[in-house]
Amino acid sequence: MANEELRPIIVKRIKKVAGGHHGGAWKIAYADFVTAMMAFFLLMWLLGSTAKGNLQGIAEYFQTPLKVAMAGGDGSGDSSSVIKGGGKDLSLREGQNRKGDIEAQKKSYNLQAAEAALAKADAERLKGLKARIEAVIESNPTLKQYKKQLLLDITTEGLRIQMVDELNRPMFASAKAELQPYTKEILHEIGKALNEVPNRISLSGHTDAAPYGMGEKGYSNWELSADRANASRRELIYGGMDESKVLRVVGLSSSVLFDKDDALNPINRRISIIVMNKKAEESASQDGGSVEVTSQADSSTEVSVSREK
């Protein structure tokens, strides 16, 4: 009995520990791993799709990034960049030298060459107009009989069309600005042809040196030449020419003679229509501009002159 009382009593207690929260550190590590893999595959894709020359340019850029960024030099890219070492294309090195497979295209504009090309095209257009008007004169029986009185030539200012008087065959009534019926018909045909080109025109009236002794006081060859030029303008428009094509209408009296040896020659009485080239048009559009009527050296117009007895 005594032994039983001395036997120790052992009590076993089991401690239960519930599973706690482990935190999200593994998620951050996994996200970093996925991001790194994505960057890796993106880099591999870029390396596979980039030309060899471009790869070389990129490699040279990253070999000395601080030097390139701060001081420029080899591999600095576009030299026109505000920041040295910048540039829109990393395949550029040593200024503007491209290292890629496609050579950079340099655009340069030669203003003088462009102006010469425009002048040449303008001259060809006026030569074509001259040929068309000559063809109209040849094909029209009424106009053909006045062929000698219709003088066409190319001058430094453009295409000049002159309608001159001939002995016993004037273009206007004597001492008046009244056009003869055949003069109107000629102007109508010319007006239609002038619409075929964009060039603007200048009209000038001319008389001989015979003093004007008729009409009201103060009316002279100056007024007569101006009135004849304006009457011609109206007939050109009536024949179908666009009114906006007229840039200048002037009367020059006998100041610019056709026959300088005989100031009284009927051929000095004429109407001059100049289809101006671009240079002459710009000059005439400016205040104080002038329109010359000097023929070029290659002009081969022959004029049949009839003199009064």
Stockholm file with secondary structure:
# STOCKHOLM 1.0

chainA/1-309         MANEELRPIIVKRIKKVAGGHHGGAWKIAYADFVTAMMAFFLLMWLLGSTAKGNLQGIAEYFQTPLKVAMAGGDGSGDSSSVIKGGGKDLSLREGQNRKGDIEAQKKSYNLQAAEAALAKADAERLKGLKARIEAVIESNPTLKQYKKQLLLDITTEGLRIQMVDELNRPMFASAKAELQPYTKEILHEIGKALNEVPNRISLSGHTDAAPYGMGEKGYSNWELSADRANASRRELIYGGMDESKVLRVVGLSSSVLFDKDDALNPINRRISIIVMNKKAEESASQDGGSVEVTSQADSSTEVSVSREK
#=GR chainA/1-309 SS CHHHHHSCCCCCCCCCCCCCCCCSHHHHHHHHHHHHHHHHHHHHHHHHHSCHHHHHHHHHHHHSHHHHHHHCCTTCCCTTSSSTTCCSCTTEETTTEECSSSCCCCCCCCHHHHHHHHHHHHHHHHHHHHHHHHHHHHHCHHHHTTGGGEEEEEETTEEEEEEECBTTBCSBCTTSSCBCHHHHHHHHHHHHHHTTSCCCEEEEEECCSSCCCSSSTTCCHHHHHHHHHHHHHHHHHHTTCCGGGEEEEEECTTSSCSSTTCTTCGGGSEEEEEEECHHHHHHHHSTTCCCCCCBCTTCCCCCCCCCCC
#=GC SS_cons         CHHHHHSCCCCCCCCCCCCCCCCSHHHHHHHHHHHHHHHHHHHHHHHHHSCHHHHHHHHHHHHSHHHHHHHCCTTCCCTTSSSTTCCSCTTEETTTEECSSSCCCCCCCCHHHHHHHHHHHHHHHHHHHHHHHHHHHHHCHHHHTTGGGEEEEEETTEEEEEEECBTTBCSBCTTSSCBCHHHHHHHHHHHHHHTTSCCCEEEEEECCSSCCCSSSTTCCHHHHHHHHHHHHHHHHHHTTCCGGGEEEEEECTTSSCSSTTCTTCGGGSEEEEEEECHHHHHHHHSTTCCCCCCBCTTCCCCCCCCCCC
//
